[in-house]
Amino acid sequence: MSQEYDAAAANGLAIALRAPVPSDRLQAALAAGTTPRTAYIEVLVDRCAVEPDFFVRDMLTWALVRHDPEVTVPRLMEELGSVFPQARSQALHTLSKTGDPRTWSAITLALLEDEEDQVARAAWRTAAGVVPEREAPALAELLTKQFGRGDREVQLSLTRAFTTIGEPSLEPVEQTAASEAFERAARAHARATARILHDPELDFDEAMQEAQHALRQGD
């Protein structure tokens, strides 16, 4: 009887999460997190992959975090192999909210270098938050290959990942800033990030402008 009830509840949630009005979907996700049920996890994860509304996606993440991590975390880790970019990025985002150390083993080089910016940004943020101390220098070294990538928001995400990693980031970031093996855009981004690592209160845009100016002047 309990299994039948769980199946019915999960089916009801799936239907509610397909409602045409975003506020109705948000309420359904809120209810699922308020009264967690293991049967909801699969439905919530599946919806994360296709939900178009940012606020509903955020509520789906909240609902998943409210469930048992012994079930939720492994299911989210499976989702990192999805062919759908939103599924990967939302799974990473949700894993970052759990802070579960098991997440580290699931963050691959492919995710850190994902061609989809939304996935790569989520991977950087999540990896920086869960990396074991002994692995932090290696992660920072890998992330230096992403300097100069994308628009302002992408670059800001990468800089924030380095600041989350902290002191182990400084040497590889400064080496990148000084290396002529990297393109000017990457070196400017690295230089700005190094400045922010030294002074976390420094504005990102200001640091970028100063770094770009210095490189134009040959400094």
N, C-alpha and C positions, 0 to 999 in steps of 0.2 A: 504493500500500500504506500509506504514511504517513497519507494522508487517511482511509483506512478505519480505521486504528488509532486516530487521533484521534477519529473519530466514535464508535467503540466505547467508548473511554475516557470520552468526554463522556456517553454514554448510561448507562454504568455509574455515573458520578457522580450523574447525575440520579436514578437508581433508589435509590442509597444515601442521597441527601438527602431521600427520601420515606419513609425507615424510620420505623416508629411510635415507636421509643424515641429520645428526644432525644440521649442519649449516643452512639448510633450515628451520628446525623446530625452531631454535633459531630466525631466521629472522621473522617467522610467529608470534612468541610470542612477539617480539619487536614491530611489527606493531600493534598488538592487544593492547599493552600498550600505544603506541604513540597516537592512536585514540580510546580511550575507548568507549565501547558500552555495555550496560547492557546485551545484548544477548550473549556477549562473556563469561560472568562470568561462566556459567555452563560448557561451553566447556573447559575453562582454568582449572577449578577445576577438572574436569574429567581427563584431561590429566596429571595433577600433580600425580595422583594415579598410573600411568603406565609409565611415561617418564623415560627411562633408563639413559639419559645423565645428569650429574650434572649441567653443564652450562645451558642447556635448562631448567632444573627445576628451576634454579635460575632466569632465565628470565621469566618463568611463574609466579613466585612469584612477581617479579617486576611488571609485567603486571597486576596482580590482585590488588596489592597495588595502582595502578593508577586508579582503578575503584571506584565507589561510595561505601564507607564503610557501608552505610545503607543497601546495598544489599549484598556486599561481605562478611562482617563479619558474619552475620547469616548463610550464606551458608557454610562458612568454619567451623563454629561451628558444623553444622550438620555432616560434614565430619569426625569429631573426633570420631564418632561412627562407622566408616567403619570397615569392617572385614579385609581390606587390610592395612598392616603396613605402606606402603609408603604413602597411602592416609592420614593416621593419622599424620605421621611425617611431611609431607609437609604442611598439614593444620595448624599444630602447628607452623611450621617455618614461614609460611606466616602471621599468626596471630601475631607472635612476632614482625614482621616488621610493622604491623599496630599500635601496641601499644594501641589498643582499650581496655578500661577498662572492657568492656563486656566480654572479653575473660576469665577473672578470674572465672566467674561462670560456665564456661564450662570445666575447667581443673579438672578432677576427680582424686580420689585416684588411680583408675584403670590405668589412663594414667601415673601418676607419678611412678607407680610400673609396668608398662607394661613390659612384658617379652622380647619384642623386644627392643634392646638397642637404635636403632635409634629413636624410639618413645619416650622412657623414657628420653633420652637426650634432645629432642626437648621440651618435657613437662617441664623438670626442667628449661631450659633456658627461656621458655615463662612465666611460673609461676613466676619465680624470677623477671621478668621485669614488670609484671602487678599486683602483689599482693598488696592489700591495706595495708597501714601501720599497721593497727590494727591486720591484719591476718598474718603478717610476722613471728612472733615468732612461730606460729602454723605450718606454712609451713616449717620453718627451722627444727622444731622437726620431722616432717614427713620425710623430706629428709635425716635425719641422719640414717634412716633405710637402706639407699642405699650405705652407706660407704663400701668400699671394693669390690663393684660390678664391674665386667668386666675388660677390659684391660686399658691401660694407657689413651686412648682417652676418654673412658667412665668416668674414675675417674677424669680426668681433667675437663670434662664438669660439673660434680657435684660440684667440687671445685669452678668453675667459677660461678655456680648458687648461692652458699653461699656468694661469694664476691659481687655479684650483690645485694643480700638481705641486706648485710652489717651487721651493729652492732647487730641487733636482732638474727643473726646466732651464735654469739660468745658463749653464754652460752650453748646451746644444743650441739654445736660442741665440746667444751671443756669437757662437761660431758661425751660425747661418747668416747673421747680420753682417759679419765681416768677410764672408766668402764670396768671391767673384764667380764661383761656380753656379750661383743662383741668379735668376733674373732680378732686375732692379725692383720689380713689384714685390717679390718675395723678400728681398733684403730689407726693403722699407718696412714691410709688415713685421719682420723679425726684429728690426731695430726698435720699432714702436713698442712691440711686446716686451722687449728687454727693459725699456724705460719703465713700463708699467709694472714689471716684476720688481724693479727697484723702488718704485713709487706707486703703490696701488691706488692712490687717490687721483692720479693723473687721468685726465679725460682722454678717451681713446682717439677721438677725432683730432684733438690737439697733438697727441703723440704721433699720429700718422702724418699730419701736415709737416711737423718738424722733421720727421724722418725722411720724407720725400724731398723736402727742401735741402736737407744736408746732403743727400745723395746727388741731387742736381748740382750742388756746389762742389762735389768731389770730396766731401769730408768723410 
